[in-house]
Amino acid sequence: MTPAKPSAPQLGALRPSPLVEQATERLRDQITGGGWPVGAKLPGETTLAKELGVGRSTVREALRALAGAGLVQARQGAGVFVTATEPVEDWPARLRAAAIGDVYEVRALVEVQAARLAAVRRTPEDIAAMRGALAARRRAAGGGDAAFVDADIALHATVVAAAHNPVLTDLFAQFVPALRQGLIDLLDLIDVRREESDHGDEAHEALVRAVESGDGDAAERVARAELEVTLGRLVDRG
């Protein structure tokens, strides 16, 4: 006797409200709840649309959202298949949830390499931008913590930009929101600027000078030393 096939999960019609979000949530629940295990093929768009009581375009958008979360994958001519039962957390969300010390460690690795590349690839425009950012940092030294942190990050951003690697530039930009508040909190907690009579100006001047002179070894060395000082404070604080 042929065993009966297990019945397909019944999704139920949706109530009127943002339909794509509802469809995405309903399909996600079926996947994360085990209704469709990894490797399972989802019903076709027409079937899903009928069960959910929505149009095929709504189902299509929901499937795109699930694909973006790493839960499903469309295979040309074969259909849509479940690839995971837990959504992949996006990179910005991971950074927001991470400890500031962990984020800063990775930021330091990125920026040290960027400083070396910047010394080789910098243009006259890059040098002018770095010098302008250094002057702005000096002006911000006497102001509030947030303004000073913003000016400091802006200077480091000009060094990264001078590496002329768009991936490095984008990666550094991803770090900024996670770093900014942590650095402001650090300044407020231990009053770093009172400890450093020059507000770290000498180290930042040395970094700009190394990049400007085209000395990759010096740029890497200065960047590492300057970033490790702050990293040490963050680790001690944690």
N, C-alpha and C positions, 0 to 999 in steps of 0.2 A: 504494500500500500504506500503510495507516494505521500510523504509528509506534507502537511499544509504549509504554504508560505506564510511567514510572519506578516501581519498586516502593516501597511505603510503608516507612518506617524500622521495623525490628523492635526493639521495646523489650526484650523478654525478661521472664520472670516474676521477681518479687522474692523475696528470701530473707526468712524471718520475722525481723523486728525493727521499729523504729518505722516503720510503713508510710507514713504521710503524708510524713515526711521523705524516705524513699527514693523515693517516687513523685515528689515535687517535684524531687529531685535528678536523677532519670532524665529527666523531661520537660525540665528546664532544660538538661541536657546535649545533648538533641536540638536545642533551639533555639539555644543558643550555639555548637554545633558545625556549624550549617548544615543540619541535617536538615529543619527547617521554617524557611524564610526569612521575612523580614518580609512581611506580607500573607497568608501561608498560613493556611488554616483547619485547625485541629487536628481529628483524628478525634473522633467523639462520645464522651460519657462511657462508654457501654456498650462501645464498641470499645476504648477505653483501659483500662477496667477488666479486660476479657478478656485483653488483651495483657500487662498488668502482673500479673495474677493477684490482683487486689484488688477490693474492693467499690466501687460507684459513689460512695459517700460519701467514701471515701479519695481518689478522683480529684477529686471536687469541692473538697475541702480543698486539695489540691495545686494546683489551678487558681487558687484564691483566693490562695494564697501567691505564685504566679507573677504574678498580676495586681498584687499589692501591690509586687512588684519591678519593675513596669513592663514585663514581658515579653509579656503577653497582655492581651487585652480581650474581654470577652463582649459580643456584640451581640444585642439582644433578637430572638429568632426566627430568627437567622442562624447562631449558633454562637460559637465562641471563636477569635480570630484573633491571630497573632503581631504585636506592635507594635514590638518591639525585640529585638536579639540580645545586648545587654549589660544586665545588671540596673542599675537606678537605685540609687545608694548613698543610704541614708537620711540625713536631716539630722544626727542625733546622731553618726553615723559620720563624716560629713564634718567636723564640728567637732572630733572627737577626733583626726583625722588632720591638721588644719590647723595652721599655725604660730601660736603664741600671739599674735604681733603682729597677724596678719591677723584673728584672732578678736576681739581687743581693739579694732581699728579699727571693726569693725561694731558691737560692743557700745557703743562711744562714740557712734556715730551714733544708735543706738536710745535710749540713755539721755539724751542731750542733748534730744531731742524729748520724751521722757517727763518731764523736769524742767520744761520749759515748760508742758506740759499739767497737770502736778501743781500748779503754781502757780495755775492757773485752777480746778481741780476738787477740790482737797484739802478734806477734811472735818475737823472737830475730832478725830475718831478717827484720821485719817491723821497729823495733827500730833503727837498723843500717841505714835503708833507710831514716828514719826521721832525724836522726842525720846528715847524709850526706847532706840532702836537707837543713837543717838549716845552716850548714856551708857554703853551696853554696849561700844561701840567704845573709849571712853576707858578703861574698866576692863580691856579686853583688851590695851591698848597695852603693858603691862608683862609680858605672858605670852609664850607661844610663838608662832612664826610662823603655824602653822595656825589657832590660836584667833583671832589678830588678823585674818587674812585672812577667816575666816568672819564675824567681827563686822563687818568693813568691807563685805563683800558683803551682809550682812543689812541694813545701813543703806541701801545703794543700792537694795536690793529694796523697802524701804518707800517710797522716792521713786517708783520705777516703779509700785508698787501704787497710789499716790495719783493717778496719771494716769487711773485707772479705765478702762483699755482692756485687755480680757482678752488680746488678741493681743500687745500689748507685754509684758504680764506673762508670758505663756507663752514668748515669744521670749527674754526676759531669763533665764528659768529654764533654757532650753536652753543658754545660754552658760555657766552656772555651773560644771558639771563640767569643761569645757574650760579655763575660766579659773583655777579654784581652784589646781590644782597648779602652773600656770605662775607665778602670783603668789607662791606659797610659795617656789618656786625662786628667783624674782627677789629676794625679801627675803633669802633665805639667801646669795645670790651677792654682792649689793652692800650689804647691811645698810642698806636705805633708812631704817629707823627711827632708826638712829644719825645719819644725815645730817639728818633732820628732827627737831629738838628737840621739836616738839609732835606728831610722828607724823601730820602732815597734819590735825590737829584744826581748825585755823583755817579751812581750805578747806571742810571738811565742815560746820562750824558755819555758815559763810556760805551753803552750799547749802540747809541746812535753814531758815535764816532767810529766804532769798529765796522759797522755796516757801511758808513760813508767811505771809509778807507779801503773797502774791499777785502778786509781781512776776515775770512770765514772762520778760521780757528778762534780768533779773538771774539768774534760775534757770538759764536756758540758758547765759549767759555763764560763770557760776561752774562749772557742770557741765562745760562744754567745757574750761575752763582746767585743772580738777582732773584730768580724765581724760587730757588731752594730756600732762601731766607723766609719768604712768605709761606712757603709750604711747611716749613718747620714750625712756624707760629700756628698755622691751622691745625697741624697734627697735635701740638702741645695743648691747644685749646680744646680739641676733641677728646 
